[in-house]
Amino acid sequence: MITGRLFAVFLVSFSVPASFAQSNTPDASAWVTNGTVIYAMVLDGSTLYMGGTFSYVGPGVDYGAALDSSTGQVTASYVRPNGTVWVSIPDGNGGWYIGGDFTSVGGQTRNRLARINSDGSLHSWNPNVRASSVRALAVSGSRVYIGGTFSGALAINGTTTRNRLAAVDTGTGTVTAWNPNASGTVNTLAVSGSTVYVGGLFNGANSMNGNTTRNNLAAVDASTGAVTTWNPNVSNEVKTLAVQSGTVYAGGTFVSIGGDIRNNLAAVNVSTGQLTSWNPSADGTVYSMALSGGTVYVGGNFDNVGGQARKFFAALNTTDGSATSWIPNVTGGGVRSIAVSGSTVYIGGLFTTVGGQTRNMIAALDATLETNNLISGWNPGAAENVRALAISGSILYAGGDFTTIGGQSRNYLAALNASDGTVTSWNPNPSSNVYALAVSGNTVYAGGDFTSFTRSGSTVDRTRLAALDATTGNLTDWNPGVQSTVWASAVSGSAVYA
């Protein structure tokens, strides 16, 4: 007996050429999509055509990836975490420390904190953060300082109580006696000399060390863990920190520091804890920050900063906080991470275009060019949020929520090389989902709920059933027009059944 929903199938035949070749054998390729592909898949010779609800096709690289800083190509040998990577920093030996929500890396248990060797293999270093998440990392001397949302007994190494802040040995991974004991989430860490600056969402009495009031920003002795007298008093959450030349730069969701108005961006003197005159005033959240010479790069969800319209990303002068004439033109979503190497600025986040060109979640820009500064050849593309970027030598390590990076945008319809699983240049670009595919000769028949195809800036109407050149992806003149969704299709002789 069949229970549940009842489906009706409507069949209509249309005239087609006589030749026909089709296979329904799927290819177990290394490339994946960011949406469903079970609806339609057909192998024709050395090409696998597939349709579904996806918008991106790329290598199956989960949550963390090493990218060539020059080409953007994925370095396949690197081990992969099984959950979100919130932060990555170089380990000083060509490898990486990574923190996040993961519980394994490369198939081996690593709870929320791991070290990856320069060759991409997993290091034996294993501090074992037992609860919640690692959001911030900083290295100084023989210590890795970690911050996040972890707390309670057995939080580190399965033996030691640490609340949202800890320090572990760079060599052994064992926890040190350093224990500032933050009362709330730690988002960001910056080390300068003998001081660790801590930003997050902790406030009120007993917010640090169980007996000291510090609101969302504090300075801690790097050796003892004692909270210093430095006390800016930030009104709300600090998301990002950077230190340079006696100044702590902070970004977040705050509206004042020490009672003085500062909208989401501020600079604080490292000696006195007092505000400087630097006041760019961002009109939205600042998530990320990077310093390079006399420039502060800031990313977030703002539309205006430094007195200028700068959506999601901007370059600010360290002297007066004004926006420079450098205009990256980011659209589609906010910037969550920044890394700078020489004159190249890498950004990650949730954006979809930079400089008028498609860039999915990750991009590289030339800091020497005021406009048209997008580095056109560098375009890995990610399927989801890129939360962390860090560069060491020729490798950029990217972390986030993505399960694929280094691929291409393909809306609802794509073709893969059957031999190696990489996406081809075939890109018809329908307006909506593809549920049915069939191939006859040099023609691919696609059915779904689309109403048009867009290529090279031109949109052509095709309602739910279309014929495409199997080589170029261009539409043919064949245009039956169907009034409702096409769920299935097949070709036999001179007819297409839909």
Disulfide bonds with the S-S distance in Angstrom:
none
